Amino acid sequence: MTQPLGGPQDPRPPLPDPPAADIPLYVISVAAELSGLHPQTLRTYDRLGLVSPGRAGGGGRRYSWQDVQVLREIADLTSAGIGLEGVRRILHLEARLSGMQERVRELEDELAATRYALSSAVADQGSSRNLPAVPARRAVKSLVVWHGY
């Protein structure tokens, strides 16, 4: 079982408040310090595609706040004995889960809006302002016989 990030027994320094989650700001030495990993390990994880830092004009890696959080998660998973391929799969599944949770939230919002529109239409049923202009019903006094040939 892994310790929560920044927990009481976590030797890594606590993370500061992020400036923006996806802006690549941190050079590799700062990202290594914040994640508790060696800079060479960060380079390896980049080569393996576990994390994809941005690049500065000269080609140097720039890590975002999200990258640092992913690195800390990788460190926790590997220290729990999970291999890098297992870590890759876990990260992939977590990303898929996040996407699905976001889609569920969108669908719930859409359903709530539809329910509201339906309840409003039912409440205004007697009102003519939301109904199309249809002539009032007249009593039918004629009968048409149809013969299908």
C-alpha atoms as a printed R data frame, in Angstrom:
    type eleno elety resid chain resno       x      y       z
1   ATOM     1    CA   MET     A     1   0.000  0.000   0.000
2   ATOM     2    CA   THR     A     2   1.393  3.389  -0.932
3   ATOM     3    CA   GLN     A     3   1.461  6.470   1.218
4   ATOM     4    CA   PRO     A     4  -0.587  9.427   0.020
5   ATOM     5    CA   LEU     A     5   1.521 12.056  -1.698
6   ATOM     6    CA   GLY     A     6   2.979 14.515   0.768
7   ATOM     7    CA   GLY     A     7   1.790 12.365   3.698
8   ATOM     8    CA   PRO     A     8   3.414 12.501   7.136
9   ATOM     9    CA   GLN     A     9   6.029  9.838   6.246
10  ATOM    10    CA   ASP     A    10   6.753 11.141   2.746
11  ATOM    11    CA   PRO     A    11  10.407 12.324   2.630
12  ATOM    12    CA   ARG     A    12   9.777 14.488  -0.423
13  ATOM    13    CA   PRO     A    13   9.125 18.192   0.085
14  ATOM    14    CA   PRO     A    14   5.462 19.232   0.041
15  ATOM    15    CA   LEU     A    15   4.322 20.577  -3.283
16  ATOM    16    CA   PRO     A    16   3.695 24.322  -3.542
17  ATOM    17    CA   ASP     A    17   0.452 25.660  -4.953
18  ATOM    18    CA   PRO     A    18   0.523 25.237  -8.714
19  ATOM    19    CA   PRO     A    19   0.634 28.318 -10.956
20  ATOM    20    CA   ALA     A    20  -1.266 26.498 -13.737
21  ATOM    21    CA   ALA     A    21  -1.597 22.745 -14.091
22  ATOM    22    CA   ASP     A    22  -0.550 22.307 -17.706
23  ATOM    23    CA   ILE     A    23   1.993 25.083 -18.322
24  ATOM    24    CA   PRO     A    24   5.528 23.659 -18.663
25  ATOM    25    CA   LEU     A    25   7.557 25.735 -16.213
26  ATOM    26    CA   TYR     A    26   9.928 23.523 -14.257
27  ATOM    27    CA   VAL     A    27  13.400 22.610 -15.507
28  ATOM    28    CA   ILE     A    28  14.436 19.005 -15.026
29  ATOM    29    CA   SER     A    29  16.373 19.655 -11.807
30  ATOM    30    CA   VAL     A    30  13.354 21.302 -10.145
31  ATOM    31    CA   ALA     A    31  10.977 18.602 -11.385
32  ATOM    32    CA   ALA     A    32  13.391 15.952 -10.082
33  ATOM    33    CA   GLU     A    33  13.486 17.597  -6.665
34  ATOM    34    CA   LEU     A    34   9.706 17.998  -6.474
35  ATOM    35    CA   SER     A    35   9.121 14.392  -7.535
36  ATOM    36    CA   GLY     A    36  11.880 12.874  -5.405
37  ATOM    37    CA   LEU     A    37  13.453 11.244  -8.475
38  ATOM    38    CA   HIS     A    38  16.863 11.557 -10.115
39  ATOM    39    CA   PRO     A    39  17.024 13.691 -13.285
40  ATOM    40    CA   GLN     A    40  18.264 10.669 -15.247
41  ATOM    41    CA   THR     A    41  15.134  8.784 -14.168
42  ATOM    42    CA   LEU     A    42  13.012 11.627 -15.544
43  ATOM    43    CA   ARG     A    43  14.852 11.379 -18.865
44  ATOM    44    CA   THR     A    44  14.216  7.626 -18.938
45  ATOM    45    CA   TYR     A    45  10.509  8.095 -18.198
46  ATOM    46    CA   ASP     A    46  10.355 10.668 -21.013
47  ATOM    47    CA   ARG     A    47  12.020  8.213 -23.444
48  ATOM    48    CA   LEU     A    48   9.556  5.488 -22.376
49  ATOM    49    CA   GLY     A    49   6.602  7.837 -22.871
50  ATOM    50    CA   LEU     A    50   5.438  7.707 -19.245
51  ATOM    51    CA   VAL     A    51   5.614 11.490 -19.068
52  ATOM    52    CA   SER     A    52   5.887 13.996 -21.916
53  ATOM    53    CA   PRO     A    53   7.370 17.293 -20.789
54  ATOM    54    CA   GLY     A    54   7.302 20.362 -22.967
55  ATOM    55    CA   ARG     A    55  10.430 21.683 -24.602
56  ATOM    56    CA   ALA     A    56  12.125 25.040 -24.240
57  ATOM    57    CA   GLY     A    57  13.509 26.932 -27.226
58  ATOM    58    CA   GLY     A    58  16.894 25.237 -26.848
59  ATOM    59    CA   GLY     A    59  15.333 21.789 -26.525
60  ATOM    60    CA   GLY     A    60  15.538 21.478 -22.736
61  ATOM    61    CA   ARG     A    61  12.718 19.707 -20.957
62  ATOM    62    CA   ARG     A    62  10.130 21.803 -19.135
63  ATOM    63    CA   TYR     A    63   7.799 19.972 -16.766
64  ATOM    64    CA   SER     A    64   4.318 21.153 -15.874
65  ATOM    65    CA   TRP     A    65   2.570 20.777 -12.543
66  ATOM    66    CA   GLN     A    66   0.649 17.805 -13.974
67  ATOM    67    CA   ASP     A    67   3.928 16.226 -15.099
68  ATOM    68    CA   VAL     A    68   5.321 16.524 -11.572
69  ATOM    69    CA   GLN     A    69   2.186 14.898 -10.150
70  ATOM    70    CA   VAL     A    70   2.476 12.044 -12.669
71  ATOM    71    CA   LEU     A    71   6.144 11.612 -11.750
72  ATOM    72    CA   ARG     A    72   5.230 11.392  -8.066
73  ATOM    73    CA   GLU     A    73   2.563  8.805  -8.877
74  ATOM    74    CA   ILE     A    74   5.068  6.795 -10.918
75  ATOM    75    CA   ALA     A    75   7.511  6.959  -8.005
76  ATOM    76    CA   ASP     A    76   4.838  5.709  -5.605
77  ATOM    77    CA   LEU     A    77   3.781  2.875  -7.919
78  ATOM    78    CA   THR     A    78   7.335  1.708  -8.608
79  ATOM    79    CA   SER     A    79   8.237  1.864  -4.929
80  ATOM    80    CA   ALA     A    80   5.217 -0.403  -4.304
81  ATOM    81    CA   GLY     A    81   6.834 -2.957  -6.620
82  ATOM    82    CA   ILE     A    82   4.930 -2.281  -9.833
83  ATOM    83    CA   GLY     A    83   7.012 -2.545 -12.994
84  ATOM    84    CA   LEU     A    84   7.152  0.194 -15.600
85  ATOM    85    CA   GLU     A    85   4.827 -1.654 -17.995
86  ATOM    86    CA   GLY     A    86   2.305 -2.002 -15.162
87  ATOM    87    CA   VAL     A    87   2.719  1.701 -14.401
88  ATOM    88    CA   ARG     A    88   2.112  2.506 -18.080
89  ATOM    89    CA   ARG     A    89  -1.105  0.490 -18.054
90  ATOM    90    CA   ILE     A    90  -2.288  2.041 -14.795
91  ATOM    91    CA   LEU     A    91  -1.681  5.557 -16.131
92  ATOM    92    CA   HIS     A    92  -3.489  4.686 -19.367
93  ATOM    93    CA   LEU     A    93  -6.488  3.270 -17.497
94  ATOM    94    CA   GLU     A    94  -6.606  6.273 -15.163
95  ATOM    95    CA   ALA     A    95  -6.622  8.600 -18.182
96  ATOM    96    CA   ARG     A    96  -9.455  6.610 -19.774
97  ATOM    97    CA   LEU     A    97 -11.385  6.643 -16.502
98  ATOM    98    CA   SER     A    98 -11.004 10.423 -16.215
99  ATOM    99    CA   GLY     A    99 -12.277 10.853 -19.764
100 ATOM   100    CA   MET     A   100 -15.257  8.626 -19.086
101 ATOM   101    CA   GLN     A   101 -16.059 10.450 -15.849
102 ATOM   102    CA   GLU     A   102 -15.998 13.756 -17.714
103 ATOM   103    CA   ARG     A   103 -18.325 12.328 -20.376
104 ATOM   104    CA   VAL     A   104 -20.722 11.082 -17.672
105 ATOM   105    CA   ARG     A   105 -20.773 14.593 -16.157
106 ATOM   106    CA   GLU     A   106 -21.576 16.062 -19.590
107 ATOM   107    CA   LEU     A   107 -24.383 13.548 -20.126
108 ATOM   108    CA   GLU     A   108 -25.778 14.189 -16.636
109 ATOM   109    CA   ASP     A   109 -25.836 17.926 -17.364
110 ATOM   110    CA   GLU     A   110 -27.555 17.299 -20.689
111 ATOM   111    CA   LEU     A   111 -30.110 15.015 -19.034
112 ATOM   112    CA   ALA     A   112 -30.823 17.590 -16.329
113 ATOM   113    CA   ALA     A   113 -31.360 20.286 -18.981
114 ATOM   114    CA   THR     A   114 -33.678 17.979 -20.924
115 ATOM   115    CA   ARG     A   115 -35.658 17.132 -17.809
116 ATOM   116    CA   TYR     A   116 -35.984 20.812 -16.976
117 ATOM   117    CA   ALA     A   117 -37.168 21.624 -20.499
118 ATOM   118    CA   LEU     A   118 -39.688 18.785 -20.360
119 ATOM   119    CA   SER     A   119 -41.042 19.801 -16.970
120 ATOM   120    CA   SER     A   120 -41.318 23.405 -18.166
121 ATOM   121    CA   ALA     A   121 -43.225 22.283 -21.256
122 ATOM   122    CA   VAL     A   122 -45.574 20.162 -19.158
123 ATOM   123    CA   ALA     A   123 -46.140 23.019 -16.703
124 ATOM   124    CA   ASP     A   124 -46.927 25.398 -19.577
125 ATOM   125    CA   GLN     A   125 -49.226 22.924 -21.302
126 ATOM   126    CA   GLY     A   126 -52.256 25.130 -20.802
127 ATOM   127    CA   SER     A   127 -50.391 28.176 -21.991
128 ATOM   128    CA   SER     A   128 -50.249 28.914 -25.686
129 ATOM   129    CA   ARG     A   129 -46.905 30.714 -25.630
130 ATOM   130    CA   ASN     A   130 -44.830 27.525 -25.918
131 ATOM   131    CA   LEU     A   131 -47.159 25.667 -28.219
132 ATOM   132    CA   PRO     A   132 -47.321 25.893 -32.009
133 ATOM   133    CA   ALA     A   133 -50.184 27.794 -33.595
134 ATOM   134    CA   VAL     A   134 -52.771 25.100 -34.305
135 ATOM   135    CA   PRO     A   135 -56.394 25.841 -34.976
136 ATOM   136    CA   ALA     A   136 -58.797 24.824 -32.255
137 ATOM   137    CA   ARG     A   137 -60.337 21.379 -32.604
138 ATOM   138    CA   ARG     A   138 -63.597 21.258 -34.437
139 ATOM   139    CA   ALA     A   139 -66.109 18.510 -34.168
140 ATOM   140    CA   VAL     A   140 -65.810 16.246 -37.186
141 ATOM   141    CA   LYS     A   141 -69.146 16.076 -38.987
142 ATOM   142    CA   SER     A   142 -68.144 14.358 -42.160
143 ATOM   143    CA   LEU     A   143 -67.050 10.867 -42.896
144 ATOM   144    CA   VAL     A   144 -64.739  9.972 -45.757
145 ATOM   145    CA   VAL     A   145 -64.712  6.420 -46.960
146 ATOM   146    CA   TRP     A   146 -61.463  5.270 -48.505
147 ATOM   147    CA   HIS     A   147 -61.188  2.298 -50.750
148 ATOM   148    CA   GLY     A   148 -57.699  1.018 -51.308
149 ATOM   149    CA   TYR     A   149 -57.392 -0.351 -54.856
